[in-house]
Amino acid sequence: MVDKAMPTVKTTTLGRLVIVGMGLIGSSLAKAIRPTRLYAEVVGVDTVLDSCQQAVAMGVVDSASQDLPAAVLHADTIVLAVPVLATEKILQQLAQLKLADSCVITDVGSVKGVFVAAAQRAFGYLPHNLVPAHPIAGSERSGVTAADATLFKHHKVILTPHAHTAELALTRVRQLWSATGADVECMDVQSHDRVLAATSHLPHLLAFGLVDSLAKRSENLEIFRYAAGGFRDFTRIAASDPVMWHDIFLSNKDAVLHQLDELNADLVVLRQAIAEGDSHYLLGVFTRARAAREHFNTILAQRAYIQTMLDNDLVFLANPGGNVNGCIRVPGDKSISHRAIMLGSLAEGTTEVEGFLEGEDALATIQAFRDMGVVIEGPHEGRVVIYGVGLHGLQAPPGPIYVGNSGTTMRLLSGILAGQAFDTILTGDASLTKRPMNRIAKPLREMGAMIETAAEGRPPLTIRGGHPLTGIHYDMPMASAQVKSCLLLAGMYAKGTTSVTEPAPTRDHSERMLQGFGYPVEVHGAKTKIESGHKLTATHIEVPADISSAAFFMVAASIAENSELVLEHVGINPTRTGVIDILKLMGADISLERIREVGGERVADIRVRSASLKGIEVPEELVPLAIDEFPVLFIAAACAQGRTVLRGAEELRVKECDRIQVMAEGLTTLGVQVETLADGIIIDGGPMGGGEVWAHGDHRIAMSFSVASLRATQPIYIHDSQHVATSFPNFLTLCAQVGMHVSVNAETQA
């Protein structure tokens, strides 16, 4: 199978590729490109004769020379793979030669500003065929003998074209690096040098400085005998080429000095915190750093220097058949997990959370509040400790707040941020930036908030701080717990009273949790009211298992023959049990056991046995109470006898994807008779086959078609399943535990 990150290179070849400098980068590039035959001839140039001879003897290049003018005479592409400060001399030589107009010049240096300036001086202008480039890859080894054809595979190469760079030249350099298996991106020169100063240059400077500081004092030499792995790992990069890094620091000195000054300022404060025994400050630094490092580790584990799994097509293979039996506990409720972090951060005192959902959405909420100065320990095995800062204790984040795929985080957090004194930008991944946010922006603006959106009310959202809010009454045009919660949270900062009337009941986790934190909320039928002037007091929260996650297994046990499953400690908040009510109307055998109340929320064990389901017309009053569970309910309908009709569910069209259309397309592929409506769907139950379906990055779609495999006659291949980790991290593990045959398709991971 062809590696997606390494495109097949056409056999149509260019003429001559000349690589100036047979060090690690230059020789590795030659060794990677030569077998592709992208160029008819790969020529090496080096001032050291031995390097030239070795490059030819090792088969790294077709030929090599010390004579630059002769080597580049008929070149199509020239790559300068020499130390940063050595490029200007070579550029001056090239400027004196009669190179073909189509000859492209590029480089591999880690500082682009100095390279562009050198080219400007050498040629008197910036040539249209000049494409500055930087492969972010390396090794502790150096020289032509270290040549590695795989050095750039799955690593980033950043191109920094100038304003007059020709598109043909840019395409050729992109093609060159893509052929090595690299992930090629473009960035402007200034941004590149600033980012690399922080992520590469500064760490190297610190490693060199620490090792030198310890080594030059004789009394510290004994330290090296007892240094543990952490010291070795941190200082490993001090073994890098001294000459190369000497050039880099002098070339990029302004950006490096800026980063160094910022670090020095932080170190002064850190030293003061240690001296004064400031436990809170130290814990904040360490928890934020650990979270950032864990996030970075996740990226690196999936692919070096970005190109994460979320950018690729992850395919689930759901094989037909199986029974569903056993006793399991699904992850904690995502809605409650989000709200626990938000209200715990705004409370006075320390809040402890048990059963927290450690999925990417809820983790995005934790990171958002860490960015705003809240100290949060964990999560560790579902336990989180939040050191609240009070309603007015949040600090301006250092940059835009990235919430990934979490629409809940963006919508609820907007209500909180509308009442802050500082400006904030909320952004998310490609999927989230397609989702409309006018439903919250419009009423928040009526309260006095200043909110800017992208086209059609989509993210990113820019929320201007310092604008006083005034309470309003808002009649919601569409039932939505997220919109209601957003306005209630904003109401804590608004003058007077804020009230919301909803056209149909929605989940009331926000109201319950606000009351649990001691903040008064009045609920009168469809109207919910809150007023400012109160405070949140820290509490203990036990998050029940998520009924939305349990729904997949409720349907699974209902449609698979000879099944009996117990789902433990599931939240049965009356505004969330629509899925149970709908399944029971369809004839499902579901019973609630050990009903109890934990932290203001009702929980129970849910027992589900196989049953013959029948099609129904879904009561419209139940639609808002099961809005997130409808994708898997569509699977139940496909397995039922007769016709199921759903109306009044237009909100499904503005979720992570258009869930009505996407589910209809998938069910049609499996042979199910489906008719879509503007606000719903009609499904005629019957046999299901197999085939390829697309989840469009929507975790609930992917998991629903996984459940469908229990009644399918052929395998189901579910594309774009990567976001399952967002809401249900151990879904595949639990599938295997209860007897379902769902896994990541091994062929897509080759």
N, C-alpha and C positions, 0 to 999 in steps of 0.2 A: 504493500500500500504506500502511495506517495505521501510523504510528510507534507501537511498543509503549510507549514512554515517555510518550506523549501521548494518554491515553484519550479516546475519543469522548465528548463531553459531551451529555447528553440535552437535547432542545430544551425540556423543561419548565423554565420559568424561575422564579427568585425575583424579588422586587420590586426594591428599591433597594440598590445597593452604593455606599457613601460612602467615598472615599479622602481622608484628611486629610493634605495635604502633596503638592504637585505637583513634587517633586524627581525625581531619576533613578528611585528605586525605586517611588515612588507612581505616577508617570506611566507607567512601563514596565508595572506591574501593570494599570493601566487599559487601556493599549493592547493588552495580551495578552488581557484578559478580554472587552472589549467585542464583538469579532467572534464570540465563542462563544455569545452570547446566554444565558449562564448566568444573568445578571440582566437584567431588563427595562430597567433604567436604571443607568448608571454616572455618579456625580456626584463632581466634584472639589471640594476645599476648600483654600484657601490664603490666607494673610494678604496676599499680594502680588497686586494686581489684574492686573498684567501677566501673571503666571503663569496666572491663571484664564483670561484672554482667549486666551492662546496655546494652552492645553490644549483649549479649544473649537474654535479655528480649525484646529488640527492634527487634529481628530477623535479626540483621545485620550480624551475624555469626552463624554457627552451634554450635560452642563451643568456649570457651575462657579460657586462662590460664595465670598465672604469671610465669610458668615454661617453659622457652625457650627450653632447651634441650629435654624435653618430647614432646613439641608441634612439633618440627621440625624433630622428629625421622624418620617418614615415609613421609616426605614432598616431593612433586614433584616440587613445586615452593615456594620460600621464598621471600617476599617483605618487605624490610626495610623501614617503614614509620615513621621514627623518625627524630628528628632534625639532621642537617648535622654533627655536631661535636660528636653526640652520636653514629654514625654508626660504628666507629672504634672499640669500645668496643664490640659491637655485632658481628662484623666480626671476632674478636679475639676468641670469644666464639664458633662461627660456625667452625672456623679453627681447634678447638680441638675435634669436634664431628665427628663421622663416618657417614657423609651424603652419600647418594647414588650418584654414579657418574653422574646419570642423573638429579640430583636435581639442578634446576636453581635458582640463587641468583640475585635479582635485587633490586632497590631502587626507591625513589621518590624525592630525594634531588635536589635543584636548583643549586648546584655547583657540577660539575662532577670531576674536577681535584682532589679535596681533597678526594673524595670517592675512586677513582681509586688508589691513593697513599696509602690510608688506607688499601685497600684490598691487595696491594703489601706487605705492612709491616706485615699484619696479617697472610697471607698464605705463604709469602716468594716468591711468584710468582703470576701472574694473572690467576686465574682459567678459564678454557675454558667455564665454564657454568656461568660466571659472565656477566651480561648485565646491565650496568648503564642506568637509565631512569629518565626522568623528565616530569611529567604532568604539563602543564602550565594552572593551574586552581586553584581557591581558593575562599575564602569567608572571610568576617569580623568575622563570627562566628567560633568557634573552639570546639574541643571535639567530643565525640561520639554522643552526642545529636544533633549535626549539620550535621550528616551523610545525604548525598544527592546522590541518585542513578543516577541523571542526571548531576552531577557536571562536568563530563568530556565530555559529549556529545557535538560534534562539536568543541571541543577544541583540541589543539595540545598536543601530547605526543612525546617528543624527546628522541630517543634511541641513546646512544653513545657507541657502542661496541668497545672494544679494538682490537688490531691486532690479537689476538688469540681466540677471541670469536667464539664458535661453531655455525654453521648455525642453528642447531636444537634449541639451546638455544635462539637465536635471534628470530626465528620463534615463539617460545612459548610465549615470552614476547610481541611480536607484536600481537599475537592472544589474549592475555589477555587484552591488552588495546583496541584493535579493538572491543572487545565484549562490552565495555562500551560506544561505540559510538564515541570514540576519533579518531582523524586524526593522524596517527602514521607516523613519519619521522625519518630518521637517520642523524646524524651529528657527526663530530669528537669532542673530548672532549674540545680541545682548542677553537674551533669556538663557541661551545655552551657557554662556560663560558664568552667569550668576548661579544657575542650577548646579553646574559642575563644581564651582567653587565650594558650594555647601556640601554636596554629596560625595565628592571624590577628593578634591584638592585639600580641603580643611582636614578630613580624617588622616590623610597622608602626612600633613604637616604636624599634626598632634602625635602621630606615631613616631615620626623621626625625632621630634622634640623630646618626648618622654624617654625614649631609649637613650638618647644622647645625654639627657639630664641625669639619668641613673648611672650610666656607664662612666661618665667623666669624674664621678666622685668615688674614690677608691673604697670608701666605707660602704658604698652601695653595691659593689660588685658581688658581695655575698648574696644579695637579693636574688640574682638570677638563678642561683642554685635551688631556690625554693619557689620559683615562680610557677603558678598553676596554669592550667589550660587557658583560662580567661586572659591572662597576661600574654600568653603566646599568640592567641587569636587576635587580640587587639593590636599587638605590635608586629604582626606578620608583614604588614605592608611596608614596614620600615626597611625590609630587604629589597625594595624596589630600586630601580636604576637611579642612582644619585644625580647623574648628569641630566637625565630626562626631567626629573622633578625640580632640579635647580632651574631649568629653563621654564617649566610650567609656572612656578611661583613668581618668577620675575615677569613672565608674560601676562599673567592674569592677576597682577598684584592688587589692583583696585578692588576687584570682586572678592579676592581672598581676604584682604584687610578688612573689608566690610563684615564678612562672616566672622572673622577672628575678633573684631571689636564687639559684635553682638554676643559671641560666646564668652568673652572676657567679662562683659557686664553680667551675664547670667551666672558665671562662676563667682563673681563677687557676692552676689545675693545668696548663692548656695553656701559659700563659706560663712556668711553671716548667720544663715539659718542653722548651720552646724554649731557655730560658736554659741548661739543663743538657745540651742536646744529646741528649735522651732519644728516640732514633730509634724504639724499639719502641713507646713510648706514642703518639707522633705518628702512626705508621703505623696503629696500632689505631684512633685517632680517624678518620683519613681513610678507611680502608677501610670502617669501619662506616657512616660518613656517606655515602660513595658508594653503598654497597649500599642504604641506606635511600632515597636520592634516586632511584636507578634503579627501585626498587619503586614509589615514588610516581609516577614518570614513566609506568610501565606503567598504573597506575590512571587517570591523567589522559588517556593516549592512548586509552583505551577509552571513558571517559565522565567528564566533569568531576565532581569531588567524589563519587567512588565510583559505585555501580551498574556494576560491572565486567562484562566479558563472561561471567564465570563464573556470573552470576545470570541470564543470558539463554539462549535456545535457539539454539545454533549448529548449523546443519544442513549436513551434507555431502551433495553431489549426486554420486552414483557412477553414471556412465553405463556402459551395457553394452559388453562387448567389449574388445579390445586384446590386445596381446602383452606379454611381460615379457622385456626383453633389456638387456644392458649389464653394467657393472661398477660397483658402489657400495659405500660403507662406511656402515653405519648408526651411529647415535650410540653413545657409550660405555656400557658395562654399568652399569645403574642400581644394582644391588645392590653392586657393587664401588665405585662412586662414593660411595655413602652411607658405606660402611665405611671408605674412605680418609680421609674428613673426620673421622669419629669417632675412629679410632685415631690419625690424625695430630695431632689436637687434644690427645689424652691422652699423646702421646709426648714424650720429652725430645729437643729439637733441632728442626731445620727439615725438614719433609717436602715434597717436590715431587711433584705429581701431573700426569701427562700424559693426555690423552684423556678428561678429566672430562666427564660428561654435564651439559650446561647446561640441563636441564629444571627445571620448577618444584619437583618433589619433592626433587631433590638440592640445589637452591638453598635449600630450606627447612631442610635439615640444616646448610648453611653458616651460615645466619642464626641458627639455634639456638645454635651454638657461638660465633658473634660476640656474641650476647646474653650469653653466659657468660664474656666477656672474652678469647676467643682471637682473635689477630690472623691474618687470612686474606686473602691477596692473590688477586685474580681472582674468578671465572674469566675468563680471556682466551684465546679460541681453544682451549679445553680445558685450559689450564694453570692450576694452582692451587698456591700456596705457603702452607703452614700452619706457623705458629710455635707449636709445641707447648708446653703448660704443665705437662705431667706428669700423672700419674694423680690427684693431689690439688690441682691448680692451678686448677680451674674456680671461677668466682665466681658468686654469686647473680645471676640475671637481673633486670633492672629491673621486669619484669612477667611475665604468662603467656607461655609460649613457644608461638607459633602455627606449626603445621607444615603448614598447608594441607590437601592431600588425601593426604599421605604417611603411609600406615600403617606403612611400614618405619621412618621416622624416629621415630614415636611409640613403636612397640614396642621397638626397639633402644635408643633413648634412655632409656626407662624403666628398663632394667637399669643403665645408667650412673648415672642420677639417684638410684636407690635407695641408692647408696653415698655420696652427698654429704652435707655437713653442713648444707645449706640446703634450704628448702622450694621446691618448684617446681610450677607448674600447666602441664600440657600440654593444648593445645586445637587444634582444626582446623576445616576448613570443614564445611558442612552434610552432605556425603556422609560424611566421616570420623566425625563425631559419631554416626552411626548404626551404626558397626561395633563389634562386641564386643571388649572388652579384658580380659575375665576370664581368657583363656588365659595372659596374662602376669601379671596381678594375683595370681592364686591362688598360683602357685609363688613369686613374689617375696615374698608375705606369709609363706609357709612359711619363707623365709630370714630373716624378721624385718623386712621393709620395711613401712612404714605407707603404704598407698595407698587413696585414696578415689576412687570413680567416680560417675558419674551413674547413673540408673536402668538396670537390666539390664546393668551393667558397662560402660556406654558412656562415651566421653569427655564432658567433660574429666576428666583424671586429676589428682588432687592428691597429690603425693608428698612426704611429710614427711621432712625431713632429720634427721640426727643419730641415727638408729636403727641400731645395729651389725648387720651381716648375718652370718649363719652359713651355711657351705656345706651343701648338701643333695644327695641323689641324687634325680633326678626322672625317673620313667617317663612319657614324653609319651603322652597318650591319642590324639593325632592328630599325624601327621607335619607339622612346620612349621619351616622354617629360621629364621623370625623369632622364634619362641618359643625355640628352641634358642640362637640368637645372643643374645637378651636375657639369658638365664640365664648364659651364658658371660661376658658383659660384667659382669654383676653379680658373678660369681664372682671377678673381679679384686679386688673390695672386700670379699669375704666371708672370715670366719675359716675356715681349713681348706680342704677340697676341695669343689668343686662338680662334679657329673657329671650328664650327661643321656643317657638311652637313648631312641632314637627307634624307632618301630615300622616305619619304612621309611626308606631313604636320602633325604636332602634335600640341597640345595646346601650346600657346605662353604666358602664364601668367607670366613666369619668365622674358621674354624680356620686356613685357609691364610694369611690376612692377619695374624692374631695372631702366627703363627710368623715371618712376614716382618718383623714389627716386633720380633722377638726375644723374644716372650713364649711360654713353653713351653705347648703343648697336647698332650695325649695322646689319640689316637684308636685304639680297639680295637673294630673291627667297628661295631656300632650304638651303642657307648658312647663318649662324648667327655668328657674330664676336664680341669679347670683348677684351679689353686690360687693363692691370693693370695701376695703377697710378692715379686713380680717387677716388672719395669718394661718399658715400651715404648720402643724407641729409633727415632728418626726414620729414614726410608728414602726411596727413590725408587719411585714406583708408576706403571706404564703401564697404563691401563685399556683392556682389549680392547673391541671392538664387542659390543653386547648381543645374545646369542642370542635373547632374547625378542623384541627388535625385528626381528632377522633373520628370525624365524619367519613373519612376515606375508608377506615376500617369497619365502621358501621355498615356502610354500603357493601363492602367486600364480604363481610360475614353474612349479610342478607342474601346476596346473589349466588354465593358458592354453595354447592350441595354439601351436606354433612358437616356444617360448620357451627361452632359455638365459641364465642369470644367474649372475654371480660376486659373492659377498658377501665382502668383504675383511676380514681380521684379526679374525675372530669368535672370541670365547671359547668353547672347547669343554670347559670343566670337566666331568669325567665325571658330576657330580651335576646337570648342566644339559642334557644331550644327549638327554633323553627324547623331545623333539620330533623329532629326527632319526631315532631308533630307530623311533618310531611311524610316521612317514612312510615309512620304508623298508619296514616290514612291510606298508604299504598299497600298495607298489609304486613309490614315488617314486624318481626317478633323481637321487641325491645323492652327491657324492663330496667328500672332504676333501683339500685340497692344501696344500702348504707347511706341514705341521704343525710347530709349534715351541713353546717355552716362554718366556713373558715374565713376569718378576716373580712366578714361582711358579704362574702360570696357563697352561694349554695354549691355544694359539690356532691357527687355520687359516683358509685361504680355502675357502669352501664354493661348489661349483659345482652348480647345479640345472638340470635340463632337463625339458621337458614329459614327462608320463607318464600312462598310464591307471591311475588309482587304483582299488583294490578295498576294500570294507568289511571290517573286522576286528573281533575282540573284543580290546579293548585290554588287554594284560597288566597286572594290578594292580601288579606291582612297578615298572612304568614310570610309574604315575600321579603319584607325588610328584616325579618327575624332569621332569615337563612340566606342572605344575599351572597355571602362568601362561599356557601356550601353548594350552590347550584351546579357548578361544573360536575361534581361527583353525583349529584342528584340526577343529572341528565343521563349518567351511566345507569343508575337505577331504573330510570324511565325506559331506557333502551332494552333493559332486561325484563321489563314488566309485560304482562299481557294487556293488550289494548293501547289506547292513546292517552298520552299525558300532555296537558296544555298549560303553559305558563304565560301569564300576562302581568303587566305592571312592574317589569324588572328592567326598565331602560337603563338603570345604573350599571348593569352588567356590561354595557357597551363602552364604559369609560373606566374600566379597571385597568390592570396591567396590560391587557389587550381587550379587544372587543370579544368578550367571552361567549356571547351568543353566536357570533359568526364563526369563531375559531372552533368551538365545540361542534357546531353544525357541520363544518367542513370535515372534521375528524370522524364524526359518526357516519357521515355519508361514505367516507373511504372504507369504513368497516362494514358497509352494507345496510346501515340503518336508515329508515325512511324519516326524513326531517323536513320541516318547513319553518323558516324563520319569520318572525314578526318584528315590527319596529320596537316593541317593548317586551318581547318574549320569544317563545319557540313552541312548536308542536312536534312531538316525538311519538312515532308508532313503534312499539316494542317488537322485537323479533330477533332472529339469530344474528350473530356478529362474526365476521371473518377476521382477517388481519390486514396488515399493510403498513404504510408509512404515514404518520401523522405529525403535525407540527404544533409545538406548544407555544411558539412565538415568545419564548423567554418567560412564560407565565407558569409559575410553580404549580398552581392548582390544576391547570390543564394537564401538565405532565403527570401529576399524581393520579388524576382522574382516569386517564387512559391506561395507567398502570393497573388500576383496579379493573378496568374493562377486560383485561386479559384473562381473568378468571372464567369468563363466559365466551371468550373468543375461540375460534377454531384454528387460527393460524397466529404466528407471532406478530406482535405489534412493535414497530420501531418508532420511538417517540423522540423526535428531534427537538433541539433547543430546550433541553431539560436542566440546564446549568443552574437555574435559580431555585431549584428545590432546596438547596442548602440554605437559602435565604430564610425560609420559614420552618423547615422540617429537617434539621441536620441529619437525623438518623433514620430517615424514611426507609431507605433500602435495607438497612439492618433489621428493622421491625418487620418489613415484608418477608424477609427470609425466615425470621423467627416464627411467624404465624403460618407459613406455608405457601406464600406467593412466590412466583418465579420471575422476579424483576431484578435486573442488574444493569450496570453500565455496559454498553455494547463494546466488547474488547476490541473489535476491529477499528472503531473510531479512535481508540487510544494508542494505536500502533504508531 
